[in-house]
Amino acid sequence: MANHEIAEHAAEVDHILPRSLYFGIFGLLMVLTVITVAAAFVDLGNMNIVVAIGIAIVKATFVILFFMHVKYSSKLTWVVVGAGVFWLLILLSLLMLDYASRGWMMAPPIVRGA
């Protein structure tokens, strides 16, 4: 393959995005970080964790799609990212099952001065 063919192929594959897009996404991530911190000071009851995780998922999605260039990648990259997310969901499900089952077990009473 000649050098000009490689350069033409690289021009077809690479997606040059404007800096304004990266700065816009960075600004959005900073706004979402401020919202996360502000939400931590608001008492939403059991919804605090849901709001925090929801914002974290949105932030992670923007980072993965744009800063890691997955949005413009091949199908194989999407499969690998999807497999990683699926594995994360499995681990979080197991963690939540363990956490939820902790309340079912009663701790033995502490006997002092036997």
C-alpha positions in Angstrom: 0.0 0.0 0.0 1.5 3.4 -1.0 1.7 6.2 1.5 -1.0 8.2 -0.3 -3.4 5.2 0.0 -2.7 5.0 3.7 -3.3 8.7 4.1 -6.6 8.5 2.2 -7.7 5.5 4.3 -6.8 7.3 7.5 -8.8 10.4 6.3 -11.8 8.1 5.8 -11.6 6.4 9.2 -10.6 9.2 11.5 -13.2 11.6 12.7 -11.8 15.0 13.4 -14.1 16.8 15.8 -14.0 20.5 16.5 -12.5 21.7 19.8 -15.7 23.5 20.6 -17.4 20.1 20.9 -14.8 18.9 23.4 -15.0 22.1 25.4 -18.8 21.9 25.3 -18.8 18.4 26.6 -16.2 19.3 29.3 -18.5 22.2 30.3 -21.5 19.8 30.5 -19.5 17.4 32.6 -18.5 20.3 35.0 -22.2 21.3 35.2 -23.2 17.7 36.0 -20.5 17.6 38.7 -21.9 20.7 40.3 -25.4 19.2 40.1 -24.1 16.0 41.8 -22.5 18.0 44.6 -25.7 20.1 45.0 -27.8 17.0 45.1 -25.7 15.6 47.9 -26.9 18.4 50.1 -30.6 17.9 49.3 -32.4 15.3 51.3 -34.3 13.2 48.8 -34.6 10.2 51.0 -34.0 6.9 49.2 -33.8 8.8 45.9 -30.4 10.3 46.7 -28.5 7.3 45.5 -30.7 7.0 42.4 -30.1 10.6 41.4 -26.3 10.3 42.1 -26.0 7.1 40.0 -28.2 8.6 37.3 -25.9 11.6 36.9 -22.8 9.4 37.0 -24.2 7.2 34.2 -24.9 10.3 32.1 -21.4 11.6 32.7 -19.8 8.2 32.0 -21.8 7.9 28.8 -20.4 11.3 27.5 -16.9 10.3 28.4 -17.1 6.9 26.7 -18.8 8.2 23.6 -16.7 11.3 22.9 -13.5 11.4 24.9 -12.8 7.7 24.2 -14.1 8.0 20.6 -16.5 5.1 20.8 -19.2 7.0 19.0 -17.2 6.8 15.8 -15.6 3.4 16.3 -16.3 0.1 14.6 -19.0 -2.4 15.6 -16.4 -4.5 17.4 -15.6 -1.6 19.7 -19.3 -1.2 20.5 -19.5 -4.9 21.3 -16.5 -4.7 23.7 -18.0 -1.7 25.4 -21.4 -3.4 25.6 -19.8 -6.5 27.1 -18.0 -4.3 29.7 -21.3 -2.6 30.7 -23.0 -6.0 30.8 -20.3 -7.4 33.1 -20.6 -4.3 35.3 -24.3 -4.8 35.6 -23.7 -8.4 36.6 -21.3 -7.4 39.3 -23.5 -4.6 40.6 -26.5 -7.0 40.7 -24.5 -9.5 42.8 -23.3 -6.7 45.1 -26.9 -5.5 45.6 -28.1 -9.0 46.3 -25.4 -9.4 48.9 -26.3 -6.0 50.4 -30.0 -6.7 50.4 -29.5 -10.0 52.2 -27.6 -8.6 55.1 -30.7 -7.4 56.9 -32.2 -10.9 56.9 -29.5 -12.3 59.2 -29.7 -11.5 62.8 -26.4 -10.8 64.6 -25.9 -12.9 67.8 -26.4 -11.0 71.0 -23.3 -9.7 72.7 -22.9 -11.3 76.2 -20.8 -9.2 78.5 -19.2 -10.5 81.7 -20.1 -14.1 81.5 
